[in-house]
């Protein structure tokens, strides 16, 4: 994964990439987080720039609602995803989501498919350790 070249926000040269992922079987009629990750506190700011989802049965995307959350609040652009945004093994570049030190990021799913399914979620991006510092 690389940092997008046309990234719309200023950034320093001191960045570190992250890649968080997990899978979980979710029963029908259940809403839950596939994973939650507390971010470190030693960076200035960061961005989620890629997302990917997967289900054991691709037809189950029709009855699944996905969310990307920061501090338990769904991002306004990613609060009701009802299709595959990007695959789990090849995440798609998304509009950047700003994250700050100590934030809790998660992929949340509601399963209304009529059966239990194995869901997988993945978020990738970068931390900027020197944003705003004078060189």
N, C-alpha and C positions, 0 to 999 in steps of 0.2 A: 504494500500500500504506500502510496506517496501522498504528500500534502498537495491539495489542488493548486495548480499554478495560478489560476484566476481567482484566488481566494479574495473575497470582498472586504476583509478586515486587515489592518496592519498586524504584522507579527514579527518577532525577532528571529534571529538565526539559531536560538537556543531552544529547540523543541524536541519533544519525545513522543513517539507514537504509542497509542494504546489499542488493545484489541480484547474486548470482553465478550464472552459467549457462554451459553449453557443450554441444556435441554431438560424438559420436564413433561411427564404425562399429566394431562389435564382432563378431568371428567367432564361429561356433558353438563351444561348449566352452571359451570364454575368460572369465576373470574379470578385470576391470580397472576402474580409476577413469575415469569420464567426465570429471571435472575435480577438481583439488585447488587450494585457495586458501589461502595463508598469510595469516592475519589481521594487521592492523597491531598495533603495540605501544603506541599512545598512548591507549588507552581503558581504563576500569576493568574492565568486564565486558560481555558481550553475550549475545544469544539468537538462535538460529535459530527463526523463528516461522511460516514458510511453506515448503512444498516442492511441487515439481511435476515430473512425469516425462513423457516422450514416446517413442514408437517409430514408425518409418516404417510399420509394419503393426500395428495395435492388437491383432490376435489373438496377437501375439508376447508379450504380457504374461503369457500362460499359462506360458511357458517361460523367464521371466526372474525373477531374484531381485535385488532392489534393497536397498541399505544406505545409511544416512546415517552417515558416520564423522567422528569428531573425533580427531585425532592417530592415525590409522590404526586406531582401535578403533570398531567398530560401536556406535551408541547402542542401549541395551538394548531400547527400544521400536521401533526402526526398523532391526533387523538382518536381517529376513527378510520384506521386503515383496514380495508376489507379485501385486499388483494395482496399478492406477493410483491413487496416493495423491492426486494433484491433477494437473491438466493442466499442461503446460509453460508455456502462455500464460496460464493462470489458476491459479496455485499455491493449494493448500488450506492453511488455518491448521492447524498441528499443535501438539501439546504442546511447550512451549518446551524447547529444548536449550541449556544453558548453554555459552558459549564464553568463553575468556579470551584476553588479549593474546598474540599469537604462535602461537595454535593453528592447526593445519592442518585445514581442513574439506573433505570430499569426498563425492561421490555415486559409489557403487561398484555395478557390475552384474555378474552372472553370467548368461551367455547359454547356455541349453540348448535353444534352439528348433529346431535342425537347420539353421539358415541364418544368414548374416550379416545384421545389422540396424543401422540408424542409430538410436542412442539419444540422448536429450537429458535433461539434468538441471538443476534450478534450485533454489537455496536463497536465501531472503530472511529478513531480520531486522533487528536494530538493535544498535548499539554504544552503551553508556552511558558518557559521559566523566566524569561527576561522582558516580557512585554512592558513597555512604559519606562524601562530603566535607561538612563543615559549611558552611552558607550564610552 
